[in-house]
Amino acid sequence: MPTFAYVARDKTGKEVHNTADAVSQDALIEQLREQGLMTSSVQEQTSQTVVKRKSQRRLFGGKVKLRSLSIFCRQFATMINAGVSLVRCLDVLEQQTDSARLKEIIREIEAEVEGGATLSRSMAKFPRVFSNLATGLVRAGEVGGVLDETLERLAEFLENDLALRRKVKSAMTYPVLVMVVAVGIVVFLVTFILPKFMGLFLELGLTEDKFPLPTLVLMRISNFMTSKWYICTGILVGLIIATNRLKTTKTGKRYWDTLMLRVPVFGSLNHKVAVARFARTLSTLLASGVPILQAMETVAGTVDNEIISDAILLSRTSIREGDTIADPLANSRMFPPMVVQMITIGEETGQLDQMLSKVADFYEAEVDAALESLTAALEPILIVFLGVVVGFICIAMFLPLIGIISELSQ
């Protein structure tokens, strides 16, 4: 009995990579479907394919930049629309791209297509580069004979997603930079400047019991950071490792995602970003002709939040049982009433993809406004915070000196 390597997603949207024995590829797909797994790639495992897959892991171990993918899809759509053959398109795209990793992937896909495989099946062999959203849209375009339109929609989606990420990153750059500078100044003053002041005070005959309270507190912190620096480093590294490990487990990811939705100020922003991504992704899939159940499963894996993903999967179950999309989303309380009402109207009028596109436009504009307000509010707060911290350190260092000068003048 042959062995097959497969890539699938479970009911929670988690990607599963595994191997299994089956009579045929179709039999394995049916077997996995009964287990609640939706397959995206199945390939018979032989000694040659094992070597090939290992070489692919070396070549394609990381992700391709979103910008490179969006340019790839935009140029692909343009050439397909102009009537250029699929193999010729891939050959041109391989020469056009500036990403070495994507160049190798396109070359591999071209070889698969020349061998008779479909474009979507070839792309599905690289799940770390082409998501379920991308392969699903391409598959729908192949079936409907509108590959250029689905590639165009995919390019627009990737461009919108890239623009949204850039806005968030740009808005967070200044606050993060100020915090890094603040921490650097504090560490420099406490570990290098303060010890020299303390040595000067002790040489002048000022004992620790005569230090003012702010100076004494700062001195204890300085002594700990200079003599026990390895403990500080260990705590920092431990927190980073623990946070990353926490997010790799399902329970830990749920707690982390809940925290990201409830944290003050940033929680509202994260929520709006997730809703905008949900609406934009589902609208793109439905407009491209992807079946609603498959579209909901794909969307659940792209929102990058377990709490919202669970609400989407619950809605998918409701649709399978013949109910509406909107009711489970409303009961989850993860989707604002306006979103639920727009989805309800879209279901009733048969224009769900258009309504979702309007929801995405609205929430992307909301994200823009929230980022501008957040940046405007954080700037003075961080400056005041930095001034207070540095001012406290300066006062703590000069208070004993002021006391010594007062004694000498008397």
C-alpha positions as CSV (number, residue, x, y, z in Angstrom):
1,M,0.0,0.0,0.0
2,P,1.5,3.4,-1.0
3,T,2.4,6.1,1.5
4,F,1.2,9.6,0.9
5,A,2.4,12.9,2.4
6,Y,-0.4,15.4,3.0
7,V,-1.0,18.9,4.2
8,A,-4.5,19.5,5.7
9,R,-6.3,21.8,8.2
10,D,-8.4,20.6,11.1
11,K,-11.7,22.2,12.4
12,T,-9.8,24.9,14.3
13,G,-7.9,26.0,11.1
14,K,-4.6,24.6,12.3
15,E,-2.3,23.2,9.6
16,V,-1.4,19.5,9.8
17,H,1.6,18.0,8.0
18,N,1.7,14.2,8.1
19,T,1.9,10.9,6.2
20,A,-0.6,8.1,5.9
21,D,-1.0,4.8,4.0
22,A,-4.0,4.5,1.6
23,V,-5.1,2.6,-1.4
24,S,-5.2,5.8,-3.5
25,Q,-5.0,9.5,-3.3
26,D,-8.8,9.9,-3.5
27,A,-9.3,7.3,-0.8
28,L,-6.9,9.2,1.5
29,I,-8.8,12.5,0.9
30,E,-12.1,10.8,1.7
31,Q,-10.5,9.2,4.9
32,L,-9.2,12.6,6.0
33,R,-12.5,14.3,5.3
34,E,-14.2,11.8,7.6
35,Q,-11.7,12.8,10.3
36,G,-12.6,16.4,9.9
37,L,-9.5,17.4,8.0
38,M,-9.6,19.5,4.8
39,T,-6.7,18.5,2.6
40,S,-4.8,21.1,0.5
41,S,-2.0,18.9,-0.8
42,V,-1.5,15.1,-1.2
43,Q,1.6,13.6,-2.7
44,E,2.7,9.9,-3.0
45,Q,5.9,9.3,-0.9
46,T,8.8,7.5,-2.6
47,S,12.5,7.5,-2.0
48,Q,12.9,10.2,-4.7
49,T,10.1,12.4,-3.3
50,V,11.6,12.2,0.2
51,V,14.9,13.6,-1.2
52,K,13.0,16.2,-3.2
53,R,10.9,17.3,-0.2
54,K,14.1,17.6,1.9
55,S,15.7,19.8,-0.8
56,Q,12.4,21.9,-0.9
57,R,12.6,22.4,2.8
58,R,16.1,23.8,2.4
59,L,15.1,26.0,-0.5
60,F,11.7,27.1,0.7
61,G,12.1,27.0,4.5
62,G,11.1,30.7,5.0
63,K,8.3,33.0,3.9
64,V,8.5,35.2,0.8
65,K,7.8,38.9,1.5
66,L,4.3,40.0,1.0
67,R,5.3,42.7,-1.4
68,S,7.0,40.2,-3.7
69,L,3.9,38.0,-3.7
70,S,1.6,40.9,-4.5
71,I,3.8,41.9,-7.4
72,F,3.9,38.3,-8.6
73,C,0.1,38.1,-8.6
74,R,-0.4,41.5,-10.3
75,Q,2.0,40.6,-13.1
76,F,0.6,37.1,-13.4
77,A,-3.0,38.5,-13.8
78,T,-1.9,41.0,-16.4
79,M,-0.2,38.4,-18.6
80,I,-3.1,35.8,-18.3
81,N,-5.5,38.6,-19.2
82,A,-3.3,39.3,-22.3
83,G,-3.6,35.7,-23.4
84,V,-0.1,34.6,-22.6
85,S,0.2,30.8,-21.9
86,L,0.5,29.6,-18.3
87,V,4.0,28.2,-18.7
88,R,5.2,31.3,-20.6
89,C,3.8,33.5,-17.7
90,L,5.7,31.5,-15.1
91,D,8.9,31.6,-17.2
92,V,8.6,35.5,-17.4
93,L,7.7,35.8,-13.7
94,E,10.8,33.7,-12.7
95,Q,13.0,36.2,-14.5
96,Q,11.1,39.3,-13.2
97,T,11.0,38.6,-9.5
98,D,13.8,40.0,-7.3
99,S,13.3,37.4,-4.6
100,A,15.7,34.4,-4.9
101,R,13.4,32.2,-2.8
102,L,10.3,33.0,-4.9
103,K,12.4,32.5,-8.1
104,E,13.1,28.9,-7.1
105,I,9.5,28.3,-6.2
106,I,8.2,29.6,-9.5
107,R,10.7,27.4,-11.3
108,E,9.4,24.4,-9.4
109,I,5.8,25.3,-10.1
110,E,6.6,25.7,-13.8
111,A,8.1,22.2,-13.9
112,E,4.9,20.8,-12.2
113,V,2.6,22.6,-14.7
114,E,4.6,21.4,-17.6
115,G,4.2,17.9,-16.3
116,G,0.4,18.2,-16.4
117,A,-0.4,19.4,-12.8
118,T,-2.8,22.3,-12.2
119,L,-1.5,25.6,-11.0
120,S,-3.4,25.5,-7.7
121,R,-2.1,22.0,-6.9
122,S,1.4,23.1,-7.7
123,M,1.1,26.1,-5.5
124,A,-0.4,24.0,-2.7
125,K,2.9,22.2,-2.4
126,F,4.4,25.3,-0.8
127,P,1.9,26.1,2.0
128,R,4.4,28.4,3.8
129,V,4.5,30.7,0.8
130,F,1.0,30.3,-0.8
131,S,-1.7,30.3,1.9
132,N,-5.0,28.5,1.6
133,L,-6.5,31.8,0.5
134,A,-4.2,32.0,-2.5
135,T,-4.6,28.4,-3.5
136,G,-8.4,28.5,-3.0
137,L,-8.7,31.6,-5.2
138,V,-6.5,30.1,-7.9
139,R,-8.5,26.8,-7.8
140,A,-11.8,28.8,-8.1
141,G,-10.4,30.7,-11.1
142,E,-9.3,27.5,-12.8
143,V,-12.7,25.9,-12.4
144,G,-14.6,29.0,-13.5
145,G,-12.2,29.9,-16.3
146,V,-11.5,33.4,-14.8
147,L,-8.0,32.9,-13.5
148,D,-7.0,36.4,-14.5
149,E,-9.9,37.9,-12.4
150,T,-9.1,35.8,-9.3
151,L,-5.4,36.6,-9.5
152,E,-6.3,40.3,-9.8
153,R,-8.5,40.0,-6.7
154,L,-5.7,38.1,-4.9
155,A,-3.2,40.9,-5.8
156,E,-5.6,43.6,-4.5
157,F,-6.1,41.6,-1.3
158,L,-2.4,41.3,-0.8
159,E,-1.8,45.0,-1.5
160,N,-4.5,46.0,0.9
161,D,-3.1,43.6,3.6
162,L,0.4,45.0,3.0
163,A,-0.8,48.6,3.2
164,L,-2.6,47.8,6.5
165,R,0.5,46.2,8.0
166,R,2.7,49.1,6.9
167,K,0.4,51.6,8.6
168,V,0.4,49.6,11.9
169,K,4.2,49.2,11.7
170,S,4.7,52.9,10.9
171,A,2.5,54.1,13.7
172,M,4.3,51.8,16.2
173,T,7.8,52.8,15.1
174,Y,7.9,56.1,16.9
175,P,6.6,54.8,20.3
176,V,8.9,51.8,20.2
177,L,11.9,54.0,19.3
178,V,11.2,56.4,22.2
179,M,10.9,53.5,24.6
180,V,14.2,52.0,23.4
181,V,15.9,55.4,23.8
182,A,14.4,55.8,27.3
183,V,15.5,52.4,28.5
184,G,19.0,53.0,27.0
185,I,19.3,56.3,28.8
186,V,18.2,54.9,32.1
187,V,20.5,51.9,31.9
188,F,23.4,54.2,31.0
189,L,22.8,56.6,33.9
190,V,22.2,53.8,36.4
191,T,25.1,51.6,35.5
192,F,27.8,54.1,34.5
193,I,27.1,57.6,35.8
194,L,25.5,56.8,39.1
195,P,28.3,54.6,40.5
196,K,30.8,57.4,39.9
197,F,28.6,59.8,41.8
198,M,28.2,57.3,44.7
199,G,32.0,56.9,44.9
200,L,32.5,60.7,45.0
201,F,29.9,61.0,47.8
202,L,31.6,58.2,49.9
203,E,35.0,59.9,49.4
204,L,33.5,63.1,50.8
205,G,32.5,61.3,53.9
206,L,28.8,60.9,53.2
207,T,27.6,57.5,54.5
208,E,24.7,55.5,53.0
209,D,22.5,56.2,56.0
210,K,22.6,59.9,55.3
211,F,21.5,59.5,51.6
212,P,18.1,60.8,50.7
213,L,15.5,58.2,50.0
214,P,15.4,58.7,46.2
215,T,19.2,58.4,46.1
216,L,19.2,55.3,48.3
217,V,16.5,53.5,46.1
218,L,18.4,54.4,42.9
219,M,21.7,53.2,44.5
220,R,20.2,49.8,45.3
221,I,18.9,49.4,41.8
222,S,22.3,50.4,40.4
223,N,24.2,47.9,42.6
224,F,21.8,45.1,41.6
225,M,22.1,45.9,37.9
226,T,25.9,46.1,37.9
227,S,26.6,43.2,40.2
228,K,23.7,40.9,39.2
229,W,23.4,41.8,35.5
230,Y,23.3,38.1,34.5
231,I,20.0,37.8,36.6
232,C,18.5,40.7,34.7
233,T,19.5,39.3,31.4
234,G,18.2,35.8,32.4
235,I,14.8,37.3,33.4
236,L,14.5,39.2,30.1
237,V,15.5,36.2,28.0
238,G,13.2,33.9,30.0
239,L,10.3,36.2,29.5
240,I,10.8,36.3,25.7
241,I,11.2,32.5,25.5
242,A,8.2,31.9,27.7
243,T,6.0,34.3,25.7
244,N,7.0,32.6,22.4
245,R,6.5,29.1,23.8
246,L,3.1,30.2,25.2
247,K,1.9,31.3,21.7
248,T,2.9,27.9,20.2
249,T,0.4,26.0,22.3
250,K,-3.3,26.1,21.6
251,T,-4.3,27.0,25.2
252,G,-1.5,29.6,25.4
253,K,-2.4,31.1,22.1
254,R,-6.0,31.5,23.2
255,Y,-4.9,33.3,26.4
256,W,-2.6,35.5,24.4
257,D,-5.2,36.4,21.8
258,T,-7.7,37.2,24.6
259,L,-5.1,39.5,26.2
260,M,-4.5,41.1,22.8
261,L,-8.2,41.9,22.5
262,R,-8.6,43.2,26.0
263,V,-5.4,45.2,26.6
264,P,-6.2,48.9,27.0
265,V,-6.0,51.1,23.9
266,F,-4.2,48.5,21.7
267,G,-7.0,45.9,22.2
268,S,-9.5,48.0,20.3
269,L,-7.0,48.5,17.5
270,N,-6.2,44.7,17.3
271,H,-9.9,44.0,17.2
272,K,-10.6,46.4,14.3
273,V,-7.6,44.9,12.4
274,A,-9.0,41.4,12.8
275,V,-12.5,42.4,11.7
276,A,-11.2,44.3,8.7
277,R,-9.1,41.2,7.7
278,F,-12.1,38.9,8.2
279,A,-14.3,41.0,6.0
280,R,-11.8,41.6,3.3
281,T,-10.7,37.9,3.0
282,L,-14.3,36.6,3.0
283,S,-15.4,39.2,0.4
284,T,-12.5,38.3,-1.9
285,L,-13.2,34.6,-1.6
286,L,-16.9,34.9,-2.2
287,A,-16.5,37.3,-5.1
288,S,-14.2,34.7,-6.7
289,G,-16.8,32.0,-6.5
290,V,-15.3,30.0,-3.6
291,P,-18.0,27.9,-1.9
292,I,-19.1,29.5,1.4
293,L,-18.1,26.6,3.6
294,Q,-14.6,26.5,2.1
295,A,-14.4,30.3,2.3
296,M,-15.3,30.4,6.0
297,E,-12.7,27.7,6.8
298,T,-10.0,29.6,4.9
299,V,-10.9,32.9,6.6
300,A,-10.7,31.2,10.1
301,G,-7.1,30.4,9.4
302,T,-6.2,34.0,8.2
303,V,-7.5,36.2,11.0
304,D,-4.6,35.2,13.3
305,N,-6.8,35.3,16.4
306,E,-8.1,32.1,18.0
307,I,-11.1,33.7,19.7
308,I,-12.4,35.3,16.4
309,S,-11.4,32.1,14.5
310,D,-13.6,30.0,16.8
311,A,-16.5,32.3,16.2
312,I,-16.0,32.0,12.4
313,L,-15.8,28.2,12.6
314,L,-19.0,28.1,14.7
315,S,-20.7,30.2,12.0
316,R,-19.5,27.7,9.4
317,T,-21.1,24.9,11.4
318,S,-24.3,26.9,11.5
319,I,-24.3,27.3,7.8
320,R,-23.8,23.6,7.2
321,E,-26.9,23.0,9.3
322,G,-28.9,25.4,7.2
323,D,-28.8,28.5,9.5
324,T,-27.6,32.0,8.7
325,I,-24.0,33.3,9.0
326,A,-24.9,36.3,11.1
327,D,-26.5,34.7,14.2
328,P,-23.5,32.8,15.5
329,L,-21.3,35.8,14.8
330,A,-23.6,38.0,16.9
331,N,-23.7,35.4,19.7
332,S,-19.9,35.3,19.9
333,R,-19.9,39.1,20.7
334,M,-16.7,39.3,18.8
335,F,-18.3,41.2,15.9
336,P,-19.9,44.6,16.3
337,P,-23.6,45.0,15.6
338,M,-22.9,47.0,12.5
339,V,-20.9,44.1,11.0
340,V,-23.6,41.6,11.9
341,Q,-26.4,43.8,10.4
342,M,-24.4,44.3,7.1
343,I,-23.9,40.5,6.8
344,T,-27.6,39.9,7.5
345,I,-28.5,42.4,4.7
346,G,-26.0,40.8,2.4
347,E,-27.5,37.3,3.0
348,E,-31.0,38.6,2.4
349,T,-30.2,40.5,-0.8
350,G,-27.6,38.0,-2.2
351,Q,-24.9,40.6,-2.2
352,L,-22.8,39.3,0.7
353,D,-19.5,39.9,-1.0
354,Q,-20.3,43.5,-1.7
355,M,-21.5,44.1,1.9
356,L,-18.4,42.5,3.3
357,S,-16.2,44.7,1.0
358,K,-18.0,47.8,2.4
359,V,-17.4,46.5,6.0
360,A,-13.7,46.0,5.2
361,D,-13.4,49.6,3.7
362,F,-15.1,51.0,6.9
363,Y,-12.9,49.2,9.3
364,E,-9.7,49.8,7.4
365,A,-10.6,53.5,7.6
366,E,-11.3,53.0,11.3
367,V,-7.9,51.5,11.8
368,D,-6.3,54.5,10.0
369,A,-8.2,56.9,12.3
370,A,-7.3,54.9,15.4
371,L,-3.6,54.8,14.5
372,E,-3.5,58.5,13.9
373,S,-5.2,59.2,17.3
374,L,-2.9,56.7,19.0
375,T,0.2,58.2,17.6
376,A,-0.9,61.7,18.5
377,A,-1.7,60.7,22.1
378,L,1.4,58.5,22.7
379,E,3.9,61.2,21.6
380,P,3.4,63.6,24.5
381,I,2.8,60.8,27.0
382,L,6.1,59.2,26.1
383,I,8.0,62.5,26.2
384,V,6.5,63.2,29.6
385,F,7.4,59.7,30.8
386,L,10.9,60.0,29.6
387,G,11.3,63.4,31.2
388,V,10.0,62.2,34.6
389,V,12.3,59.1,34.6
390,V,15.4,61.1,33.6
391,G,14.4,63.9,36.0
392,F,14.1,61.5,38.9
393,I,17.5,60.0,38.2
394,C,19.1,63.5,38.0
395,I,17.4,64.7,41.2
396,A,18.4,61.5,43.0
397,M,22.1,62.0,42.0
398,F,22.3,65.6,42.9
399,L,20.4,65.6,46.2
400,P,23.4,64.4,48.3
401,L,25.6,66.9,46.5
402,I,23.2,69.7,47.4
403,G,23.3,68.5,51.0
404,I,27.1,68.6,51.1
405,I,27.2,72.1,49.6
406,S,24.7,73.3,52.2
407,E,26.8,71.8,55.1
408,L,29.9,73.5,53.7
409,S,28.2,76.8,53.4
410,Q,27.1,76.7,57.0
